[in-house]
Amino acid sequence: MSVSPPAPRLERMDNVVELDGVTRIYGSRRRPVAALRSVSLVVSAGTFVAVMGATGSGKSTLLQCAAGLDRPTSGRVRLVGQDVTRMREGALTRLRRDRVGFVFQSYNLLSELTVRQNVLLPRRLGGPRPRPLDEVLAEVGLSGLAGRPVGELSGGQRQRVAIARALAGRPAVVFADEPTGALDPATGGQVLRLFRSGVDRSRVTVVMVTHDPMAAAWSDRLILLRDGEVVADGPTPDPTTIAERLAATVSDPVVAR
Ligand SMILES: Nc1ncnc2c1ncn2[C@@H]1O[C@H](COP(=O)(O)OP(=O)(O)OP(=O)(O)O)[C@@H](O)[C@H]1O
């Protein structure tokens, strides 16, 4: 009996985020600020990526361009296999709503609404059918809090609501900008564990900006930026080595030019 080989994986779909020569220039023609300079990288499905670098090195700009929240000045961005660089705003909004989750340092939740209402908000805005609420809340350790207004929760609980909201719609990728920046180390660790298990269990891709080597140590891949350029990109080492590499990046004389 012959057994057919498995269908080849579609390379495009496996590359969840692709940046090709992405440059982002802010400011005026007279005083341009190059936040990103010809950045090219590919992130495949089921990878946890940490992006680090000195203040002003372009981390948030990289995240915003990769997530289709900002448009590069030149270069191309593909998100879940689709070129978002020239995509119309409506289509881009739908793509973000249906395939992308966001988690920010400031939680970006509606505090008067309950946990349930916040988690189900993307669905109310026409997003994909979410996973069962109980399942999602149990996963992030918020069982029993569905009816509580978010304004009554602690910072760590709020960030878990934000993660529940981000993961409820089965996104291909979650972009997180300093998700543990406002949390103590223990609470931050709980949040990072949730990202880790989302990557390991559901093959979600996570792209996280952080200043904290302990947070970055949860990732699979570390990208270091300096002055808008990728200066290191490889498997994530231990926290001490991350801190050393980060310090070397920051103190490099090129930065001071
Ligand atoms: N909207 C904007 N208008 C003008 N300049 C901007 C804008 N956004 C960012 N920049 C500039 O682009 C550069 C990169 O900024 P970005 O916020 O991406 O850096 P970052 O590495 O995320 O910094 P931080 O760690 O401080 O958050 C900086 O020089 C910043 O001043």
The ligand as a MOL file (V3000), in Angstrom:
LIG
                    3D

  0  0  0     0  0            999 V3000
M  V30 BEGIN CTAB
M  V30 COUNTS 31 33 0 0 0
M  V30 BEGIN ATOM
M  V30 1 N 6.0040 59.8950 15.5610 0
M  V30 2 C 7.2840 60.2350 15.5530 0
M  V30 3 N 7.6960 61.4220 15.0640 0
M  V30 4 C 8.9960 61.7500 15.0370 0
M  V30 5 N 9.9930 60.9540 15.4550 0
M  V30 6 C 9.6490 59.7500 15.9570 0
M  V30 7 C 8.2860 59.3280 16.0290 0
M  V30 8 N 8.2600 58.0850 16.5590 0
M  V30 9 C 9.5470 57.7500 16.8200 0
M  V30 10 N 10.3730 58.7450 16.4530 0
M  V30 11 C 11.8460 58.7400 16.5540 0
M  V30 12 O 12.3070 57.5570 15.9370 0
M  V30 13 C 13.3660 56.9740 16.6980 0
M  V30 14 C 12.9700 55.5620 17.1210 0
M  V30 15 O 11.8710 55.6490 18.0280 0
M  V30 16 P 11.2160 54.3690 18.7000 0
M  V30 17 O 10.0950 54.8350 19.5350 0
M  V30 18 O 10.9170 53.3620 17.6450 0
M  V30 19 O 12.4220 53.8430 19.5840 0
M  V30 20 P 12.4020 52.7860 20.7720 0
M  V30 21 O 13.6170 51.9540 20.5930 0
M  V30 22 O 11.0840 52.0850 20.8120 0
M  V30 23 O 12.5780 53.7390 22.0340 0
M  V30 24 P 12.1050 53.5350 23.5650 0
M  V30 25 O 12.9080 52.3950 24.1020 0
M  V30 26 O 12.4780 54.8290 24.1980 0
M  V30 27 O 10.6260 53.2760 23.5630 0
M  V30 28 C 13.6230 57.9270 17.8590 0
M  V30 29 O 14.6600 58.7950 17.4960 0
M  V30 30 C 12.3100 58.6700 17.9910 0
M  V30 31 O 12.5190 59.9500 18.5310 0
M  V30 END ATOM
M  V30 BEGIN BOND
M  V30 1 1 1 2
M  V30 2 1 2 3
M  V30 3 2 2 7
M  V30 4 2 3 4
M  V30 5 1 4 5
M  V30 6 2 5 6
M  V30 7 1 6 7
M  V30 8 1 6 10
M  V30 9 1 7 8
M  V30 10 2 8 9
M  V30 11 1 9 10
M  V30 12 1 10 11
M  V30 13 1 11 12
M  V30 14 1 11 30
M  V30 15 1 12 13
M  V30 16 1 13 14
M  V30 17 1 13 28
M  V30 18 1 14 15
M  V30 19 1 15 16
M  V30 20 2 16 17
M  V30 21 1 16 18
M  V30 22 1 16 19
M  V30 23 1 19 20
M  V30 24 2 20 21
M  V30 25 1 20 22
M  V30 26 1 20 23
M  V30 27 1 23 24
M  V30 28 2 24 25
M  V30 29 1 24 26
M  V30 30 1 24 27
M  V30 31 1 28 29
M  V30 32 1 28 30
M  V30 33 1 30 31
M  V30 END BOND
M  V30 END CTAB
M  END
